[in-house]
Amino acid sequence: MKPILTRPLVVFDLESTGLDIATARIIQLSYILVQPDGTEERGDHFVDPEMSIPQEVVELTHITDDMVKGQPTFKQLAPALQQKFEGCDFAGYNSNYFDIPLLAEEFLRAGIFFDFSKVRCIDVCSIFKNMERRNLAAAYKFYCGRKMEDDFQAHLASEDTEATWKVLQGQLDMYAPGQQEEPERQMANDVDSMAAASASKYKNVDFAGRLVYNEKGEKVINFGKYKGQVAKEVLRRDPSYYSWIMQGDFTLNTKMEFKKIYAGC
C-alpha cells in the first residue's frame, strides 16, 4: 500500500565520491517527490563534484568523470533543490546515517541552511533492520517477492530509488495492524509511525553522530576522550577542546552544533 501523507515525501538516493561526510561529494541525486494526493514527480541529477571520482567508486556505481563533466555543481543545483524540498519529509535507504547528513553538508557548503530538524525522516533500512535485520537487495526480495537484480541495476541511484519506493510500500503491507500479532512488529500507515520505526535508540544531535542526546535530553559527546560526557560541561572545563573541534576535520554541521553549545556556556 502507499503511505498516507499529510505533506509531500521525498524518496531519494545519493551516489558520492566516498563515505566520509566531511570530504565526500555528491555525484548523483535521484528522487521521487510524492504528494499527499498520490501524484509522483521524479528527478535525477548527475552532479559535478569538482574532483576526480575515485576508481573504486567508478567500479561500484559505473559513474565516470566523463558522465559528470559539464553537469551542474551541487552549489548550482542547491537553490532549486531547496525550493523543491521545502516543507517535505524524507525517505531513503540508510538515509538517516549517510544520505541526509551528506545532503545537509552539501547544502551548507553551498551557503544554504536546510533545517532538517523540522523534517520527519523515514529510513527504510532502519525499518528493515529493526523489523527483520538484513541490504536493499534482500529487502526487495523479502518485501516484493522478486530478486532485485531481475528488476534493477544495483548501485545506480535512479534504480535504487525505485527499489526503495517499492520496499517502503511492501513494508506498509507487511506491518499493517492486523497483519502482525506482536505490537512491536506493527507499523501504522502514517509518517510519524514510519519515522519512529526508523529511529535509533539514541537520537543524534548532529548528522555525523558526534553528539547525541542522553536519556535526560542533554547533548553528550559521542567520540574520543570525552565520550559519554555532557558537551556543555566539557566546553566549560576545557575551552581548548572547542578550538580543536573548529579547526579539525569535522563536518560543517557538527561544528555548527558545537558552536551552539559553546555560545550557551
BELFENHU-V303580 format. One record per residue. N is the residue number from 1. RES is the residue in one small letter. PHI is phi as a letter, one per 30 degrees, with the letter a starting at -180 (none if undefined). PSI is psi in whole degrees, 0 to 359 (none if undefined). OMEGA is omega in whole degrees, 0 to 359 (999 if undefined). Layout:
N_RES_PHI_PSI_OMEGA + N_RES_PHI_PSI_OMEGA
This chain:
1_m_none_155_177 + 2_k_d_149_181 + 3_p_d_148_173 + 4_i_d_119_187 + 5_l_c_144_173 + 6_t_c_346_173 + 7_r_a_168_186 + 8_p_e_150_180 + 9_l_b_127_176 + 10_v_c_109_173 + 11_v_c_120_190 + 12_f_b_166_176 + 13_d_a_147_179 + 14_l_c_148_162 + 15_e_c_145_187 + 16_s_b_173_181 + 17_t_d_349_181 + 18_g_a_189_185 + 19_l_c_356_178 + 20_d_d_112_185 + 21_i_e_329_182 + 22_a_d_333_185 + 23_t_b_343_183 + 24_a_d_152_177 + 25_r_b_142_180 + 26_i_d_135_175 + 27_i_c_343_173 + 28_q_a_136_176 + 29_l_b_122_179 + 30_s_b_140_181 + 31_y_b_157_169 + 32_i_b_116_179 + 33_l_c_109_185 + 34_v_c_123_180 + 35_q_d_157_178 + 36_p_e_333_179 + 37_d_d_2_176 + 38_g_j_351_179 + 39_t_d_146_184 + 40_e_b_135_176 + 41_e_b_129_183 + 42_r_c_144_176 + 43_g_b_144_181 + 44_d_b_118_184 + 45_h_b_125_163 + 46_f_d_141_188 + 47_v_b_132_175 + 48_d_d_113_182 + 49_p_d_357_181 + 50_e_h_33_175 + 51_m_a_164_179 + 52_s_d_140_178 + 53_i_d_125_180 + 54_p_e_147_184 + 55_q_d_323_181 + 56_e_d_330_176 + 57_v_d_321_176 + 58_v_d_315_181 + 59_e_d_326_182 + 60_l_d_316_187 + 61_t_c_342_186 + 62_h_i_20_175 + 63_i_c_122_185 + 64_t_c_169_177 + 65_d_e_322_180 + 66_d_d_328_181 + 67_m_d_332_181 + 68_v_c_350_179 + 69_k_d_129_180 + 70_g_i_354_176 + 71_q_d_159_179 + 72_p_d_150_173 + 73_t_d_166_178 + 74_f_d_324_180 + 75_k_d_325_178 + 76_q_d_327_180 + 77_l_d_335_192 + 78_a_e_313_182 + 79_p_e_318_180 + 80_a_d_322_178 + 81_l_d_319_178 + 82_q_e_314_180 + 83_q_d_320_181 + 84_k_d_321_187 + 85_f_c_350_182 + 86_e_e_131_178 + 87_g_i_10_182 + 88_c_c_156_165 + 89_d_c_167_186 + 90_f_b_145_175 + 91_a_b_141_178 + 92_g_a_183_179 + 93_y_c_115_188 + 94_n_i_23_187 + 95_s_d_329_180 + 96_n_d_336_185 + 97_y_c_343_180 + 98_f_b_301_189 + 99_d_d_313_179 + 100_i_d_315_175 + 101_p_e_318_180 + 102_l_d_320_178 + 103_l_d_317_178 + 104_a_d_320_180 + 105_e_d_318_179 + 106_e_d_322_175 + 107_f_d_316_180 + 108_l_d_320_178 + 109_r_d_330_179 + 110_a_d_2_179 + 111_g_i_20_182 + 112_i_b_127_175 + 113_f_c_106_175 + 114_f_c_115_189 + 115_d_d_91_179 + 116_f_d_351_178 + 117_s_d_341_179 + 118_k_c_6_184 + 119_v_c_138_171 + 120_r_d_125_187 + 121_c_c_120_178 + 122_i_c_118_179 + 123_d_c_105_182 + 124_v_e_325_178 + 125_c_d_317_180 + 126_s_d_319_176 + 127_i_e_314_181 + 128_f_d_312_181 + 129_k_d_319_180 + 130_n_d_328_182 + 131_m_c_320_187 + 132_e_b_338_181 + 133_r_h_76_168 + 134_r_a_none_999 + 135_n_none_180_186 + 136_l_e_320_181 + 137_a_d_318_178 + 138_a_d_321_178 + 139_a_d_319_181 + 140_y_d_316_179 + 141_k_d_320_183 + 142_f_d_315_186 + 143_y_c_334_185 + 144_c_c_349_175 + 145_g_i_16_179 + 146_r_b_158_175 + 147_k_d_132_182 + 148_m_d_323_182 + 149_e_d_342_177 + 150_d_d_339_185 + 151_d_c_334_187 + 152_f_b_159_171 + 153_q_c_119_184 + 154_a_d_154_175 + 155_h_i_29_168 + 156_l_c_123_191 + 157_a_e_319_181 + 158_s_d_322_179 + 159_e_d_315_180 + 160_d_d_327_178 + 161_t_d_315_179 + 162_e_d_318_179 + 163_a_d_319_179 + 164_t_d_318_180 + 165_w_d_319_179 + 166_k_d_324_178 + 167_v_d_316_180 + 168_l_e_318_179 + 169_q_d_323_177 + 170_g_d_324_178 + 171_q_d_320_178 + 172_l_d_323_177 + 173_d_d_314_187 + 174_m_d_322_186 + 175_y_c_15_177 + 176_a_d_140_176 + 177_p_e_131_183 + 178_g_j_337_178 + 179_q_d_334_180 + 180_q_b_139_181 + 181_e_d_319_184 + 182_e_d_128_180 + 183_p_e_324_182 + 184_e_d_348_177 + 185_r_c_14_178 + 186_q_c_143_180 + 187_m_b_117_181 + 188_a_d_157_181 + 189_n_d_70_172 + 190_d_a_156_188 + 191_v_d_325_179 + 192_d_d_316_180 + 193_s_d_320_179 + 194_m_d_320_178 + 195_a_d_321_179 + 196_a_d_322_179 + 197_a_d_343_179 + 198_s_d_344_192 + 199_a_d_148_174 + 200_s_d_172_183 + 201_k_d_315_180 + 202_y_c_131_182 + 203_k_d_130_178 + 204_n_d_145_170 + 205_v_d_312_176 + 206_d_c_162_185 + 207_f_d_330_181 + 208_a_d_349_179 + 209_g_i_19_177 + 210_r_d_336_176 + 211_l_b_136_177 + 212_v_b_159_174 + 213_y_d_134_173 + 214_n_d_186_184 + 215_e_d_340_178 + 216_k_c_359_182 + 217_g_i_12_179 + 218_e_d_149_179 + 219_k_d_119_187 + 220_v_c_139_178 + 221_i_d_136_188 + 222_n_c_26_180 + 223_f_a_164_170 + 224_g_i_200_189 + 225_k_d_338_180 + 226_y_c_17_181 + 227_k_e_133_179 + 228_g_j_353_181 + 229_q_c_149_180 + 230_v_d_126_188 + 231_a_d_318_182 + 232_k_d_320_180 + 233_e_d_321_179 + 234_v_d_316_182 + 235_l_d_327_176 + 236_r_d_320_184 + 237_r_d_327_186 + 238_d_b_78_182 + 239_p_e_334_180 + 240_s_d_336_179 + 241_y_d_322_178 + 242_y_d_316_179 + 243_s_d_320_179 + 244_w_d_318_178 + 245_i_d_313_184 + 246_m_d_331_181 + 247_q_c_352_185 + 248_g_d_177_183 + 249_d_d_62_177 + 250_f_c_161_180 + 251_t_d_156_177 + 252_l_d_324_179 + 253_n_d_317_178 + 254_t_d_315_180 + 255_k_d_321_179 + 256_m_d_319_180 + 257_e_d_320_176 + 258_f_d_324_180 + 259_k_d_320_178 + 260_k_d_317_181 + 261_i_d_316_182 + 262_y_d_322_181 + 263_a_d_335_181 + 264_g_c_359_182 + 265_c_d_none_999
